[in-house]
Amino acid sequence: MLEHLREFGNKLREPVDRAIGKMAEAGLILRNGKDIPFPSAAVEKPVAQTPETPVEIPTVSEELYMKTREALVKEGYTFVVDIESLSIDQLAEDPVISQRFGYVSPSEDMRGIVPPQMEVAINPKNLRIKDSNYKPTDTQKIMINNEETGLKDKLPKDVRSLISMRMQNASVLVQLDDKYQKETGKVLFTDWFGRTDDQTVPGIVAGVGRFDPADRLDVHDWDRGGGDDYVFAVPVVVLPRKLAV
């Protein structure tokens, strides 16, 4: 069964590889074989970019922070991660994380995006929004907003405005998968991909995941306006910052 799943995954990967090959031939991207080597220290790296819309993260007292955490745990958001302000290129310099990567889009723009330092929470048992596959990026963003509204309705009124959800970028999803593996020994993105809005080339965005739990982590290129059976929206909660004493 596992061998059949791998074969099926390879067949699904072929159209993506062909599209990337065509973009390379057109001069839109550079590619040398299936696995793209990360830039070495001798190669000039692109200037780091931040997401277009900054995340507004409120700062609260420790009491209100803990109340928020406890309320989220009751709704299944039990896995909390400190996200570092590191780009995909910077993550690739980590000797452990670099070994977890399989294919990574060669887009310099995507590789240079740096998320803000923040604390996020996910529900490991409900990491992908149901029926969000086969949807374009903008529709998936709306579904994440709806998920946020539904979650806030279940939280105490005084903490509802303290949390937020948005479509996270590739670095955040990579860090989530890496830290989940370190804590549990299991991969977070098992046989599917989380959609991001990180542009690799015009009209194409990055998705993070794998076709099989035994695979290394891929950062693939996907059509921004299209959907796919394997590409889902990921609800990630951004927690408030705790007031320094």
N, C-alpha and C positions, 0 to 999 in steps of 0.2 A: 504493500500500500504506500509506504513512504517513498519507494522508488518511483511509483506512478505520480505521486504528488510533485516530486522533484522534476519529473519530465514535463508535467503540465505547467509548472512554474517557469521552466526554461522556455516553453513555447510562448507563454505570455510575455516573457522578457524580450523575445525576438523583435516584436514591433517597436518597442522602445529603443532598442539598440539600433534598429534600422533608421529610425527618425533622428537619433543622435548622429549617426554616420552621415546622413544627408546634410545636417546642419554643419558638420565638420567640413564636408566637401564644399559647402557654400561659403565657408570662411567665417561662420557665425561662432563656432567654438573650435577649440583645439583638442584632439583626442589621439592618444597613442595606445591602441589596444583596448581591451575591456576594462582593465584596472588602471585608473588614473593615479599616477604617483603624486603625492603631496609635494608642494614646493619645498625645496631645501633651503637652508639658511642663506645659501649663496644667491638665491633667486629673489629679486625684488618683489615684495608682496604688495597687494593693493591696499589702499587706505581703508581702514576699518569704517564700516557704515553702521548706523543705528537705524532701527525701524522708523518708518515715516511718521507714525503716530505714537508719541511717547506714552508709556503706561503711567497713569496717575495712581500712585499708591499712597493711601493715607497712613499717617503715623498715629498710633493709639497707645493707651496705657497697657501695661502688662495684663491687668485684669480683663480689659475688653479684648485684648489679643487672645488670651486663653479661652474666653467665652466663644470667640469666633472659631477657634480650633476645635473645641468640644462640639459645637453645633455642626461643623462640617463632618466630624467623625460619625455622628449619628446618621448622616446622609451617605455614608460610605466613602468619604474622601479621607482615607486613612494614611495614604502614602505622601509624605511631605518632603520636598527637596529644595535645597538651596541652589538656585541657578546662578552660575558665575557669568560675569561679563566676558565671555570668550567666544570667538568666532569659530567656524568649522576649521579653518586653517590652524587656529591656536589649539583647538582640541586635538588636532592631528599630531601636535608636538608631544602630547602625553604618550609615553611608551605603552601604557595599558590600553587607552582608548583607541590609539592608532591601529592596534591589532584587531579591534572589533569591527573596523570598517571593511566593507567589500568594495562595491562600486560607489564612487562619489562623483557627482556632476563636476566637470572642470570649470564651471562658471566662476570667474573671479569675483563678480558682484555678490553672488550668493554666499561664497566662501568668506567674504569679508564682513558680513552682517554680524553685529555684536548686540546681543540682548541686554537689557538692563539687569543689574544685580537684583534679585528678588527671590521670594519664597513662594513656592507653588504647591498645590495639593491636587492629587488625582484619585479617582476611584478605580483601583486595579481590576475590579470585577466588572466594571462598566466603562471601559476606557474609550470606546468608540460610540458615536451617536448612531442609534439604530436607523437604518435606511438612508444614511447620509452618503453612502457610496452611489455611484452613477449620477452624482450631482456636480454641477460646476462650482468653482471656488466661491463665488459670491453667494450662492444658495447655501453652501455649507457654513459660511459666516453667519447667515441669518439663523440657521439651525443652532449654532453655538449661542447666539444672542437669546434665542428662545429657551435653550437649556439653562442659561444664566437666570432668566426671569423665573423659570420654574423652580430652580434651586433657591433663589432668594425668597420666594413665597413660603418656603418651608423653614426658613431661618428666623430667629428672634428679630423683631423689628429694629433693635438698636445695632445689629451687626450687618444687616442687609446691604447697606451702602458701603461697607468696608471691603467687600470682596468683588472681584470682577472676573469675567471670562473673555478671552479673545482667541483668535487663531494664532497660535504661537509659531515662531520661526524654527528653522531646521536645527539650530544650535540647541534650543530648549528641548526639542524632542529627542535629540541625540543624548543630551545630558540626562534626561529622564530614563531612557533605556539603559544607559551605562550605570547609573546609580541604583536602578532597580536590580540589575544583574549582580552588582557588588553586594547588595543587601540580601537578596533571595536566592541567587544562583540561577535564576530563570530570566529569559528575555521578556521584555515588555511588549514589543511589537512582534507577535508570533508569526503570523502568516498573512499580514496585511500592512498597509502603509498609512501614516498620518499625513494629511494634506497640509501644506504651508502656503503662504502667499509670497514666498521669497522668489523673486524673478531670477531665472537663470539666463534666459534670452527672452526677447519680447514675445509675449503670449504663452510662455512656458514657465511653470513654477516647480519648486522642489517638493518631493514627498519623502518621508523617512520611514523605513521599515524593512521587511524581508518577506520573501515568498514562503519560507520554511523556517521553523524554529532553529534548525541546525545551521542555517546560513549566517554569514556575517551581515552586519547592518549596512543597508544601501541608502544612499541619498540620490534618488532618481529624479528624472525630469518628467513632468506630466503636463498635459494640455490644460491651461488655466480655465478655459471655458468648457471643458468636457469632464466626464465622470468615468469611473472604472469600478469594476467589481471589487477591487482590492484597496481602493483609496477612500478613506473615511475621514470625517471631521472628529477632532479630539477635544473634549471639554477639559480645559486646564484652569483651575481656580488660582488666581493671584491673591495671596494673603496680604493683610495690612502689615506695615512695619511696626515693630515693638519699640516704644519710646525708650531711648537710652536713659538710664538713671544717672 
